[in-house]
Amino acid sequence: MEEGYAWCGPEFDNDISCRSTLADVWPLLPPRVRSARQPRLDELDERFRAATIEWPGRGDEEQWWMWRIPRLLVIEPGDPYEGGWPAGWTMMPFPKPDSVRVIT
């Protein structure tokens, strides 16, 4: 993610669904495990925030990671790109923010 994301939007949703699963099971873990692992989770969440941008008008939800977009989208060699969202991201309900860079 930090070096660019080359898959489509639906695949991105699938990839980050594991963070939702972790949020579901986190409260079930013993307090000592949560306490020991919380710093690492916080670090990884911060890296994810840095590698993504907030979905315009969203992001304050409990599962904030579901409302993020990769900062760098990579176009595979030979895939067409004419500006705006690359193929696989055109379903986004808003124009591509300037803070999202497409790498060809």
C-alpha positions as CSV (number, residue, x, y, z in Angstrom):
1,M,0.0,0.0,0.0
2,E,2.7,2.4,0.9
3,E,4.4,1.9,-2.5
4,G,1.1,1.9,-4.4
5,Y,-1.9,-0.2,-4.8
6,A,-2.4,-2.0,-8.2
7,W,-5.7,-3.8,-7.6
8,C,-9.3,-2.5,-8.1
9,G,-11.6,-0.8,-5.6
10,P,-13.6,-4.0,-4.8
11,E,-10.4,-5.9,-4.2
12,F,-9.2,-3.1,-1.9
13,D,-12.4,-3.5,0.1
14,N,-11.8,-7.2,0.4
15,D,-8.1,-6.7,1.4
16,I,-9.1,-4.3,4.3
17,S,-11.9,-6.5,5.5
18,C,-9.4,-8.3,7.7
19,R,-9.1,-5.1,9.8
20,S,-12.9,-5.2,10.4
21,T,-12.5,-8.8,11.5
22,L,-9.7,-7.8,13.9
23,A,-11.9,-5.0,15.3
24,D,-14.7,-7.6,15.9
25,V,-12.4,-10.0,17.8
26,W,-10.2,-7.5,19.6
27,P,-12.6,-7.1,22.6
28,L,-12.7,-10.8,23.0
29,L,-8.9,-11.1,23.5
30,P,-7.6,-11.2,27.1
31,P,-6.8,-7.7,28.4
32,R,-3.1,-8.5,28.7
33,V,-2.9,-9.5,25.1
34,R,-4.7,-6.4,24.0
35,S,-2.4,-4.3,26.1
36,A,0.7,-5.9,24.8
37,R,-0.4,-5.7,21.1
38,Q,-2.2,-2.3,21.1
39,P,1.0,-0.3,20.3
40,R,1.7,-2.4,17.3
41,L,-1.9,-2.1,16.1
42,D,-1.7,1.7,16.6
43,E,1.5,1.8,14.6
44,L,0.0,-0.2,11.7
45,D,-3.2,1.9,11.7
46,E,-1.0,5.1,11.5
47,R,0.9,3.6,8.5
48,F,-2.4,2.8,6.8
49,R,-3.7,6.3,7.5
50,A,-0.5,7.8,6.0
51,A,-0.8,5.6,2.9
52,T,-4.4,6.4,2.3
53,I,-6.7,9.4,2.2
54,E,-10.1,9.8,3.9
55,W,-13.1,9.2,1.7
56,P,-14.5,12.7,1.1
57,G,-17.3,13.4,3.6
58,R,-16.6,10.2,5.6
59,G,-14.1,8.8,7.9
60,D,-15.4,9.5,11.3
61,E,-17.3,6.2,11.5
62,E,-16.3,3.6,14.0
63,Q,-14.7,1.4,11.3
64,W,-12.8,4.4,9.8
65,W,-10.5,2.1,7.7
66,M,-13.5,1.2,5.5
67,W,-13.6,4.9,4.4
68,R,-10.1,5.3,3.1
69,I,-8.6,5.3,-0.4
70,P,-5.0,4.5,-1.4
71,R,-2.9,7.6,-2.0
72,L,-1.0,5.9,-4.8
73,L,-2.9,3.8,-7.4
74,V,-0.7,1.9,-9.8
75,I,-1.7,1.2,-13.4
76,E,-0.3,-2.1,-14.7
77,P,1.7,-1.9,-17.9
78,G,-0.5,-2.1,-20.9
79,D,-3.7,-1.1,-19.0
80,P,-5.4,1.9,-20.5
81,Y,-5.5,5.2,-18.5
82,E,-7.1,8.4,-19.7
83,G,-7.0,10.4,-16.5
84,G,-9.3,10.5,-13.5
85,W,-9.9,7.2,-11.8
86,P,-8.1,4.2,-13.3
87,A,-10.1,1.2,-14.5
88,G,-11.4,-0.7,-11.4
89,W,-12.0,2.5,-9.5
90,T,-14.5,4.2,-11.8
91,M,-17.4,3.1,-9.5
92,M,-16.3,5.7,-6.9
93,P,-19.2,8.1,-6.4
94,F,-16.9,11.2,-6.5
95,P,-14.2,12.6,-8.8
96,K,-10.6,11.4,-8.0
97,P,-9.2,13.7,-5.4
98,D,-6.0,15.5,-6.3
99,S,-4.3,13.9,-3.3
100,V,-4.8,10.5,-5.0
101,R,-1.9,10.0,-7.4
102,V,-2.0,7.5,-10.3
103,I,1.3,6.0,-11.3
104,T,1.6,4.7,-14.8
